[in-house]
Amino acid sequence: MGRPSLDPVVFFKIVIVGYLENICSDRALERMINNRLDLRFFIDYDLNEKVQDHSTICKTRQRIPIEVFNHILLLCVKEGLVDGKFQSIDSIAVYT
C-alpha cells in the first residue's frame, strides 16, 4: 500500500540532474523532469510514465547518508561530468 519505490539508479540520475541544472528544490526538479524530454530520456522514463512525486524524492534523499552523495559526485568529477568545486543538495551545501 502506498507509493511505489524509487529505483536507486533513477534516484541518483535525478540528483545529478538537480546538480547540473542548479535546482535545489525537489518540487522544481519534479516539474522540470515532467516538462523536458531530454531529462525523461536520461532517467529512462517514457512519455506516459509518471515521474516520481517530489515527496518520494525528498524521503529517499533523507534515507541516504551524505557520504554516498559525495562518493557518487566524486565519481562524476573523475569522469569529467562536473567540475567538483561546489555542490548543493536540497539546501545543504557540501564542499568537495
Protein Blocks (a to p, Z undefined) as FASTA:
>chain_A
ZZddddfklmmmmmmmmmmnopabfklmmmmmmmpmklmmmnopafklccddfklmmmmm
mmpcfklmmmmmmmmmmnopagolacceehiacdZZ
